Amino acid sequence: MPDFDNASAVQFRERVRIRLAAMNTTQADLARDHGMSPQALSDIISGFPNVHYRSVEKLSAMLHVEPAWLIGGDPRDAIPNAEEVLDG
């Protein structure tokens, strides 16, 4: 996993918040909808970047975004084929 600083962790949490708002759901509801306790999801979000990459992948799937975007990648990495949609 790349080296992350505090700014990356803040951006990660902000991107989670953005996706939750876009999905019109709460962190607790998202966790329950995916068979996870709200505390377990909170631990993943608050623990970034010191969490296993599989946890980031699972959270990305739950939020319907690419892991690369969630951990700070280009906004075009947010959804598959975004470049085709944006440029097309």
Biopython code that builds the backbone (N, CA, C, O; Angstrom):
import numpy as np
from Bio.PDB.StructureBuilder import StructureBuilder

atoms = [
    (1, "MET", "N", (0.845, -1.176, 0.000)),
    (1, "MET", "CA", (0.000, 0.000, 0.000)),
    (1, "MET", "C", (0.890, 1.238, 0.000)),
    (1, "MET", "O", (1.925, 1.247, 0.666)),
    (2, "PRO", "N", (0.511, 2.278, -0.729)),
    (2, "PRO", "CA", (1.328, 3.493, -0.768)),
    (2, "PRO", "C", (1.422, 4.151, 0.606)),
    (2, "PRO", "O", (0.662, 3.834, 1.521)),
    (3, "ASP", "N", (2.359, 5.059, 0.724)),
    (3, "ASP", "CA", (2.540, 5.826, 1.946)),
    (3, "ASP", "C", (1.458, 6.901, 2.018)),
    (3, "ASP", "O", (1.309, 7.689, 1.084)),
    (4, "PHE", "N", (0.710, 6.942, 3.106)),
    (4, "PHE", "CA", (-0.348, 7.930, 3.263)),
    (4, "PHE", "C", (-0.024, 8.847, 4.423)),
    (4, "PHE", "O", (0.608, 8.434, 5.395)),
    (5, "ASP", "N", (-0.457, 10.089, 4.320)),
    (5, "ASP", "CA", (-0.280, 11.031, 5.408)),
    (5, "ASP", "C", (-1.652, 11.392, 5.975)),
    (5, "ASP", "O", (-2.673, 10.858, 5.542)),
    (6, "ASN", "N", (-1.662, 12.297, 6.938)),
    (6, "ASN", "CA", (-2.905, 12.689, 7.574)),
    (6, "ASN", "C", (-3.891, 13.287, 6.574)),
    (6, "ASN", "O", (-5.096, 13.057, 6.678)),
    (7, "ALA", "N", (-3.388, 14.052, 5.609)),
    (7, "ALA", "CA", (-4.271, 14.648, 4.596)),
    (7, "ALA", "C", (-4.974, 13.569, 3.791)),
    (7, "ALA", "O", (-6.141, 13.726, 3.432)),
    (8, "SER", "N", (-4.277, 12.474, 3.501)),
    (8, "SER", "CA", (-4.883, 11.363, 2.768)),
    (8, "SER", "C", (-6.010, 10.731, 3.575)),
    (8, "SER", "O", (-7.053, 10.379, 3.022)),
    (9, "ALA", "N", (-5.803, 10.589, 4.874)),
    (9, "ALA", "CA", (-6.832, 10.010, 5.735)),
    (9, "ALA", "C", (-8.061, 10.907, 5.779)),
    (9, "ALA", "O", (-9.194, 10.425, 5.767)),
    (10, "VAL", "N", (-7.832, 12.208, 5.832)),
    (10, "VAL", "CA", (-8.953, 13.163, 5.832)),
    (10, "VAL", "C", (-9.701, 13.071, 4.504)),
    (10, "VAL", "O", (-10.932, 13.068, 4.488)),
    (11, "GLN", "N", (-8.977, 12.998, 3.404)),
    (11, "GLN", "CA", (-9.607, 12.889, 2.090)),
    (11, "GLN", "C", (-10.395, 11.584, 1.975)),
    (11, "GLN", "O", (-11.495, 11.572, 1.423)),
    (12, "PHE", "N", (-9.846, 10.501, 2.487)),
    (12, "PHE", "CA", (-10.530, 9.209, 2.476)),
    (12, "PHE", "C", (-11.877, 9.328, 3.197)),
    (12, "PHE", "O", (-12.911, 8.928, 2.660)),
    (13, "ARG", "N", (-11.859, 9.875, 4.403)),
    (13, "ARG", "CA", (-13.106, 10.012, 5.169)),
    (13, "ARG", "C", (-14.087, 10.950, 4.469)),
    (13, "ARG", "O", (-15.295, 10.716, 4.501)),
    (14, "GLU", "N", (-13.580, 12.010, 3.838)),
    (14, "GLU", "CA", (-14.448, 12.938, 3.110)),
    (14, "GLU", "C", (-15.089, 12.244, 1.910)),
    (14, "GLU", "O", (-16.264, 12.470, 1.620)),
    (15, "ARG", "N", (-14.334, 11.410, 1.218)),
    (15, "ARG", "CA", (-14.898, 10.701, 0.063)),
    (15, "ARG", "C", (-15.941, 9.684, 0.501)),
    (15, "ARG", "O", (-16.920, 9.463, -0.211)),
    (16, "VAL", "N", (-15.749, 9.060, 1.658)),
    (16, "VAL", "CA", (-16.780, 8.167, 2.195)),
    (16, "VAL", "C", (-18.040, 8.980, 2.469)),
    (16, "VAL", "O", (-19.141, 8.568, 2.106)),
    (17, "ARG", "N", (-17.877, 10.134, 3.108)),
    (17, "ARG", "CA", (-19.025, 10.985, 3.428)),
    (17, "ARG", "C", (-19.772, 11.418, 2.164)),
    (17, "ARG", "O", (-21.002, 11.416, 2.127)),
    (18, "ILE", "N", (-19.013, 11.787, 1.131)),
    (18, "ILE", "CA", (-19.617, 12.203, -0.138)),
    (18, "ILE", "C", (-20.453, 11.073, -0.731)),
    (18, "ILE", "O", (-21.579, 11.295, -1.176)),
    (19, "ARG", "N", (-19.904, 9.873, -0.735)),
    (19, "ARG", "CA", (-20.635, 8.738, -1.308)),
    (19, "ARG", "C", (-21.869, 8.388, -0.482)),
    (19, "ARG", "O", (-22.918, 8.067, -1.040)),
    (20, "LEU", "N", (-21.751, 8.447, 0.842)),
    (20, "LEU", "CA", (-22.917, 8.176, 1.684)),
    (20, "LEU", "C", (-24.034, 9.165, 1.368)),
    (20, "LEU", "O", (-25.197, 8.778, 1.258)),
    (21, "ALA", "N", (-23.682, 10.437, 1.222)),
    (21, "ALA", "CA", (-24.685, 11.455, 0.896)),
    (21, "ALA", "C", (-25.290, 11.196, -0.477)),
    (21, "ALA", "O", (-26.503, 11.313, -0.657)),
    (22, "ALA", "N", (-24.445, 10.843, -1.449)),
    (22, "ALA", "CA", (-24.941, 10.574, -2.802)),
    (22, "ALA", "C", (-25.872, 9.366, -2.822)),
    (22, "ALA", "O", (-26.804, 9.300, -3.623)),
    (23, "MET", "N", (-25.611, 8.423, -1.941)),
    (23, "MET", "CA", (-26.443, 7.219, -1.861)),
    (23, "MET", "C", (-27.637, 7.416, -0.928)),
    (23, "MET", "O", (-28.468, 6.522, -0.765)),
    (24, "ASN", "N", (-27.709, 8.604, -0.315)),
    (24, "ASN", "CA", (-28.790, 8.921, 0.611)),
    (24, "ASN", "C", (-28.914, 7.865, 1.714)),
    (24, "ASN", "O", (-30.000, 7.355, 1.991)),
    (25, "THR", "N", (-27.787, 7.557, 2.327)),
    (25, "THR", "CA", (-27.776, 6.571, 3.397)),
    (25, "THR", "C", (-26.842, 7.024, 4.502)),
    (25, "THR", "O", (-26.086, 7.983, 4.340)),
    (26, "THR", "N", (-26.900, 6.342, 5.600)),
    (26, "THR", "CA", (-26.002, 6.636, 6.713)),
    (26, "THR", "C", (-24.949, 5.540, 6.797)),
    (26, "THR", "O", (-25.092, 4.466, 6.212)),
    (27, "GLN", "N", (-23.905, 5.836, 7.529)),
    (27, "GLN", "CA", (-22.845, 4.860, 7.736)),
    (27, "GLN", "C", (-23.419, 3.618, 8.430)),
    (27, "GLN", "O", (-23.089, 2.492, 8.057)),
    (28, "ALA", "N", (-24.262, 3.818, 9.423)),
    (28, "ALA", "CA", (-24.852, 2.695, 10.156)),
    (28, "ALA", "C", (-25.746, 1.850, 9.253)),
    (28, "ALA", "O", (-25.688, 0.621, 9.297)),
    (29, "ASP", "N", (-26.571, 2.500, 8.434)),
    (29, "ASP", "CA", (-27.448, 1.759, 7.523)),
    (29, "ASP", "C", (-26.651, 1.000, 6.476)),
    (29, "ASP", "O", (-26.980, -0.139, 6.144)),
    (30, "LEU", "N", (-25.600, 1.629, 5.955)),
    (30, "LEU", "CA", (-24.750, 0.955, 4.976)),
    (30, "LEU", "C", (-24.153, -0.309, 5.582)),
    (30, "LEU", "O", (-24.153, -1.369, 4.956)),
    (31, "ALA", "N", (-23.650, -0.188, 6.790)),
    (31, "ALA", "CA", (-23.060, -1.348, 7.467)),
    (31, "ALA", "C", (-24.089, -2.464, 7.615)),
    (31, "ALA", "O", (-23.829, -3.610, 7.248)),
    (32, "ARG", "N", (-25.240, -2.129, 8.146)),
    (32, "ARG", "CA", (-26.284, -3.148, 8.355)),
    (32, "ARG", "C", (-26.743, -3.772, 7.032)),
    (32, "ARG", "O", (-26.980, -4.978, 6.962)),
    (33, "ASP", "N", (-26.864, -2.958, 5.998)),
    (33, "ASP", "CA", (-27.292, -3.467, 4.692)),
    (33, "ASP", "C", (-26.309, -4.487, 4.118)),
    (33, "ASP", "O", (-26.671, -5.296, 3.264)),
    (34, "HIS", "N", (-25.071, -4.442, 4.592)),
    (34, "HIS", "CA", (-24.038, -5.340, 4.075)),
    (34, "HIS", "C", (-23.588, -6.358, 5.120)),
    (34, "HIS", "O", (-22.510, -6.941, 5.002)),
    (35, "GLY", "N", (-24.415, -6.567, 6.141)),
    (35, "GLY", "CA", (-24.137, -7.587, 7.139)),
    (35, "GLY", "C", (-22.944, -7.295, 8.028)),
    (35, "GLY", "O", (-22.281, -8.214, 8.510)),
    (36, "MET", "N", (-22.673, -6.032, 8.245)),
    (36, "MET", "CA", (-21.529, -5.611, 9.047)),
    (36, "MET", "C", (-22.056, -4.771, 10.206)),
    (36, "MET", "O", (-23.055, -4.064, 10.069)),
    (37, "SER", "N", (-21.393, -4.852, 11.321)),
    (37, "SER", "CA", (-21.813, -3.998, 12.428)),
    (37, "SER", "C", (-21.392, -2.559, 12.139)),
    (37, "SER", "O", (-20.355, -2.330, 11.515)),
    (38, "PRO", "N", (-22.184, -1.594, 12.586)),
    (38, "PRO", "CA", (-21.793, -0.197, 12.390)),
    (38, "PRO", "C", (-20.411, 0.099, 12.986)),
    (38, "PRO", "O", (-19.658, 0.900, 12.431)),
    (39, "GLN", "N", (-20.075, -0.538, 14.103)),
    (39, "GLN", "CA", (-18.774, -0.303, 14.720)),
    (39, "GLN", "C", (-17.640, -0.820, 13.838)),
    (39, "GLN", "O", (-16.590, -0.185, 13.742)),
    (40, "ALA", "N", (-17.847, -1.969, 13.195)),
    (40, "ALA", "CA", (-16.804, -2.513, 12.314)),
    (40, "ALA", "C", (-16.547, -1.567, 11.143)),
    (40, "ALA", "O", (-15.398, -1.339, 10.766)),
    (41, "LEU", "N", (-17.614, -1.020, 10.572)),
    (41, "LEU", "CA", (-17.444, -0.074, 9.469)),
    (41, "LEU", "C", (-16.764, 1.205, 9.967)),
    (41, "LEU", "O", (-15.888, 1.746, 9.294)),
    (42, "SER", "N", (-17.156, 1.671, 11.112)),
    (42, "SER", "CA", (-16.531, 2.855, 11.688)),
    (42, "SER", "C", (-15.039, 2.626, 11.918)),
    (42, "SER", "O", (-14.228, 3.525, 11.695)),
    (43, "ASP", "N", (-14.679, 1.430, 12.361)),
    (43, "ASP", "CA", (-13.268, 1.103, 12.587)),
    (43, "ASP", "C", (-12.466, 1.152, 11.290)),
    (43, "ASP", "O", (-11.320, 1.601, 11.282)),
    (44, "ILE", "N", (-13.066, 0.692, 10.198)),
    (44, "ILE", "CA", (-12.377, 0.746, 8.904)),
    (44, "ILE", "C", (-12.159, 2.197, 8.492)),
    (44, "ILE", "O", (-11.060, 2.584, 8.095)),
    (45, "ILE", "N", (-13.214, 2.987, 8.591)),
    (45, "ILE", "CA", (-13.138, 4.377, 8.140)),
    (45, "ILE", "C", (-12.183, 5.196, 9.012)),
    (45, "ILE", "O", (-11.349, 5.942, 8.500)),
    (46, "SER", "N", (-12.312, 5.051, 10.305)),
    (46, "SER", "CA", (-11.461, 5.855, 11.192)),
    (46, "SER", "C", (-10.037, 5.319, 11.259)),
    (46, "SER", "O", (-9.118, 6.051, 11.625)),
    (47, "GLY", "N", (-9.845, 4.052, 10.911)),
    (47, "GLY", "CA", (-8.522, 3.452, 10.979)),
    (47, "GLY", "C", (-7.660, 3.659, 9.759)),
    (47, "GLY", "O", (-6.460, 3.387, 9.802)),
    (48, "PHE", "N", (-8.242, 4.138, 8.659)),
    (48, "PHE", "CA", (-7.464, 4.362, 7.453)),
    (48, "PHE", "C", (-6.365, 5.366, 7.736)),
    (48, "PHE", "O", (-6.655, 6.386, 8.360)),
    (49, "PRO", "N", (-5.156, 5.158, 7.334)),
    (49, "PRO", "CA", (-4.678, 4.176, 6.363)),
    (49, "PRO", "C", (-4.148, 2.881, 6.972)),
    (49, "PRO", "O", (-3.551, 2.066, 6.268)),
    (50, "ASN", "N", (-4.358, 2.686, 8.263)),
    (50, "ASN", "CA", (-3.825, 1.495, 8.925)),
    (50, "ASN", "C", (-4.822, 0.351, 8.944)),
    (50, "ASN", "O", (-5.023, -0.292, 9.975)),
    (51, "VAL", "N", (-5.443, 0.101, 7.806)),
    (51, "VAL", "CA", (-6.371, -1.020, 7.661)),
    (51, "VAL", "C", (-5.909, -1.876, 6.480)),
    (51, "VAL", "O", (-5.175, -1.409, 5.608)),
    (52, "HIS", "N", (-6.340, -3.103, 6.469)),
    (52, "HIS", "CA", (-5.978, -4.017, 5.388)),
    (52, "HIS", "C", (-6.641, -3.553, 4.085)),
    (52, "HIS", "O", (-7.771, -3.066, 4.091)),
    (53, "TYR", "N", (-5.923, -3.712, 2.975)),
    (53, "TYR", "CA", (-6.457, -3.265, 1.683)),
    (53, "TYR", "C", (-7.768, -3.978, 1.350)),
    (53, "TYR", "O", (-8.627, -3.398, 0.687)),
    (54, "ARG", "N", (-7.936, -5.217, 1.794)),
    (54, "ARG", "CA", (-9.205, -5.919, 1.534)),
    (54, "ARG", "C", (-10.377, -5.170, 2.157)),
    (54, "ARG", "O", (-11.482, -5.180, 1.616)),
    (55, "SER", "N", (-10.139, -4.524, 3.289)),
    (55, "SER", "CA", (-11.196, -3.724, 3.913)),
    (55, "SER", "C", (-11.541, -2.520, 3.045)),
    (55, "SER", "O", (-12.709, -2.153, 2.923)),
    (56, "VAL", "N", (-10.535, -1.913, 2.451)),
    (56, "VAL", "CA", (-10.761, -0.789, 1.535)),
    (56, "VAL", "C", (-11.538, -1.279, 0.314)),
    (56, "VAL", "O", (-12.454, -0.602, -0.154)),
    (57, "GLU", "N", (-11.177, -2.444, -0.196)),
    (57, "GLU", "CA", (-11.897, -3.010, -1.341)),
    (57, "GLU", "C", (-13.359, -3.278, -0.997)),
    (57, "GLU", "O", (-14.251, -2.979, -1.790)),
    (58, "LYS", "N", (-13.601, -3.841, 0.179)),
    (58, "LYS", "CA", (-14.975, -4.131, 0.592)),
    (58, "LYS", "C", (-15.771, -2.840, 0.731)),
    (58, "LYS", "O", (-16.905, -2.752, 0.260)),
    (59, "LEU", "N", (-15.182, -1.842, 1.373)),
    (59, "LEU", "CA", (-15.871, -0.569, 1.525)),
    (59, "LEU", "C", (-16.140, 0.068, 0.162)),
    (59, "LEU", "O", (-17.215, 0.626, -0.059)),
    (60, "SER", "N", (-15.190, -0.009, -0.734)),
    (60, "SER", "CA", (-15.373, 0.538, -2.085)),
    (60, "SER", "C", (-16.552, -0.138, -2.782)),
    (60, "SER", "O", (-17.365, 0.525, -3.425)),
    (61, "ALA", "N", (-16.636, -1.442, -2.652)),
    (61, "ALA", "CA", (-17.754, -2.170, -3.267)),
    (61, "ALA", "C", (-19.081, -1.733, -2.646)),
    (61, "ALA", "O", (-20.074, -1.557, -3.352)),
    (62, "MET", "N", (-19.093, -1.563, -1.349)),
    (62, "MET", "CA", (-20.306, -1.131, -0.659)),
    (62, "MET", "C", (-20.743, 0.257, -1.128)),
    (62, "MET", "O", (-21.935, 0.555, -1.191)),
    (63, "LEU", "N", (-19.764, 1.098, -1.453)),
    (63, "LEU", "CA", (-20.052, 2.470, -1.888)),
    (63, "LEU", "C", (-20.162, 2.602, -3.408)),
    (63, "LEU", "O", (-20.431, 3.688, -3.921)),
    (64, "HIS", "N", (-19.956, 1.500, -4.124)),
    (64, "HIS", "CA", (-20.041, 1.470, -5.587)),
    (64, "HIS", "C", (-19.033, 2.414, -6.241)),
    (64, "HIS", "O", (-19.362, 3.141, -7.178)),
    (65, "VAL", "N", (-17.812, 2.391, -5.735)),
    (65, "VAL", "CA", (-16.721, 3.167, -6.320)),
    (65, "VAL", "C", (-15.487, 2.285, -6.404)),
    (65, "VAL", "O", (-15.430, 1.209, -5.810)),
    (66, "GLU", "N", (-14.514, 2.755, -7.141)),
    (66, "GLU", "CA", (-13.252, 2.038, -7.264)),
    (66, "GLU", "C", (-12.364, 2.331, -6.057)),
    (66, "GLU", "O", (-12.349, 3.460, -5.567)),
    (67, "PRO", "N", (-11.627, 1.339, -5.572)),
    (67, "PRO", "CA", (-10.717, 1.580, -4.446)),
    (67, "PRO", "C", (-9.723, 2.703, -4.717)),
    (67, "PRO", "O", (-9.398, 3.474, -3.813)),
    (68, "ALA", "N", (-9.241, 2.802, -5.942)),
    (68, "ALA", "CA", (-8.257, 3.840, -6.281)),
    (68, "ALA", "C", (-8.799, 5.233, -5.991)),
    (68, "ALA", "O", (-8.072, 6.085, -5.481)),
    (69, "TRP", "N", (-10.053, 5.470, -6.305)),
    (69, "TRP", "CA", (-10.649, 6.776, -6.031)),
    (69, "TRP", "C", (-10.804, 6.995, -4.530)),
    (69, "TRP", "O", (-10.514, 8.076, -4.016)),
    (70, "LEU", "N", (-11.255, 5.974, -3.845)),
    (70, "LEU", "CA", (-11.511, 6.107, -2.419)),
    (70, "LEU", "C", (-10.242, 6.455, -1.649)),
    (70, "LEU", "O", (-10.298, 7.203, -0.674)),
    (71, "ILE", "N", (-9.105, 5.923, -2.073)),
    (71, "ILE", "CA", (-7.869, 6.200, -1.348)),
    (71, "ILE", "C", (-7.128, 7.421, -1.888)),
    (71, "ILE", "O", (-5.976, 7.660, -1.525)),
    (72, "GLY", "N", (-7.782, 8.192, -2.751)),
    (72, "GLY", "CA", (-7.205, 9.469, -3.155)),
    (72, "GLY", "C", (-6.898, 9.624, -4.616)),
    (72, "GLY", "O", (-6.261, 10.600, -5.013)),
    (73, "GLY", "N", (-7.335, 8.682, -5.432)),
    (73, "GLY", "CA", (-7.068, 8.764, -6.860)),
    (73, "GLY", "C", (-7.868, 9.845, -7.559)),
    (73, "GLY", "O", (-8.704, 10.518, -6.957)),
    (74, "ASP", "N", (-7.595, 9.989, -8.819)),
    (74, "ASP", "CA", (-8.272, 10.943, -9.680)),
    (74, "ASP", "C", (-9.782, 10.700, -9.645)),
    (74, "ASP", "O", (-10.218, 9.550, -9.606)),
    (75, "PRO", "N", (-10.586, 11.773, -9.659)),
    (75, "PRO", "CA", (-12.039, 11.593, -9.669)),
    (75, "PRO", "C", (-12.544, 10.709, -10.810)),
    (75, "PRO", "O", (-13.600, 10.086, -10.694)),
    (76, "ARG", "N", (-11.797, 10.656, -11.902)),
    (76, "ARG", "CA", (-12.212, 9.796, -13.008)),
    (76, "ARG", "C", (-12.089, 8.318, -12.648)),
    (76, "ARG", "O", (-12.624, 7.459, -13.349)),
    (77, "ASP", "N", (-11.380, 8.019, -11.549)),
    (77, "ASP", "CA", (-11.259, 6.644, -11.081)),
    (77, "ASP", "C", (-12.450, 6.213, -10.235)),
    (77, "ASP", "O", (-12.512, 5.063, -9.800)),
    (78, "ALA", "N", (-13.384, 7.104, -9.997)),
    (78, "ALA", "CA", (-14.485, 6.816, -9.080)),
    (78, "ALA", "C", (-15.357, 5.664, -9.559)),
    (78, "ALA", "O", (-15.705, 4.775, -8.781)),
    (79, "ILE", "N", (-15.706, 5.680, -10.829)),
    (79, "ILE", "CA", (-16.579, 4.632, -11.358)),
    (79, "ILE", "C", (-15.934, 4.015, -12.594)),
    (79, "ILE", "O", (-15.206, 4.678, -13.332)),
    (80, "PRO", "N", (-16.216, 2.740, -12.800)),
    (80, "PRO", "CA", (-15.664, 2.119, -14.013)),
    (80, "PRO", "C", (-16.151, 2.859, -15.254)),
    (80, "PRO", "O", (-17.297, 3.305, -15.308)),
    (81, "ASN", "N", (-15.285, 2.987, -16.241)),
    (81, "ASN", "CA", (-15.614, 3.618, -17.513)),
    (81, "ASN", "C", (-15.970, 5.110, -17.391)),
    (81, "ASN", "O", (-16.626, 5.659, -18.276)),
    (82, "ALA", "N", (-15.546, 5.761, -16.313)),
    (82, "ALA", "CA", (-15.881, 7.175, -16.122)),
    (82, "ALA", "C", (-15.364, 8.029, -17.268)),
    (82, "ALA", "O", (-16.033, 8.967, -17.703)),
    (83, "GLU", "N", (-14.177, 7.703, -17.752)),
    (83, "GLU", "CA", (-13.595, 8.494, -18.836)),
    (83, "GLU", "C", (-14.487, 8.442, -20.081)),
    (83, "GLU", "O", (-14.693, 9.460, -20.742)),
    (84, "GLU", "N", (-15.013, 7.262, -20.395)),
    (84, "GLU", "CA", (-15.896, 7.127, -21.558)),
    (84, "GLU", "C", (-17.166, 7.943, -21.356)),
    (84, "GLU", "O", (-17.647, 8.588, -22.287)),
    (85, "VAL", "N", (-17.714, 7.916, -20.129)),
    (85, "VAL", "CA", (-18.930, 8.645, -19.831)),
    (85, "VAL", "C", (-18.670, 10.143, -19.886)),
    (85, "VAL", "O", (-19.462, 10.892, -20.458)),
    (86, "LEU", "N", (-17.557, 10.586, -19.291)),
    (86, "LEU", "CA", (-17.261, 12.020, -19.244)),
    (86, "LEU", "C", (-16.853, 12.578, -20.597)),
    (86, "LEU", "O", (-17.187, 13.715, -20.931)),
    (87, "ASP", "N", (-16.125, 11.773, -21.382)),
    (87, "ASP", "CA", (-15.632, 12.240, -22.669)),
    (87, "ASP", "C", (-16.592, 11.944, -23.830)),
    (87, "ASP", "O", (-16.493, 12.541, -24.902)),
    (88, "GLY", "N", (-17.500, 11.033, -23.599)),
    (88, "GLY", "CA", (-18.334, 10.532, -24.670)),
    (88, "GLY", "C", (-19.480, 11.359, -24.993)),
    (88, "GLY", "O", (-20.253, 11.020, -25.890)),
]
sb = StructureBuilder()
sb.init_structure("model")
sb.init_model(0)
sb.init_chain("A")
sb.init_seg("    ")
for serial, (resi, resn, name, xyz) in enumerate(atoms, 1):
    if name == "N":
        sb.init_residue(resn, " ", resi, " ")
    sb.init_atom(name, np.array(xyz, "f"), 0.0, 1.0, " ", f" {name:<3s}", serial, name[0])
structure = sb.get_structure()
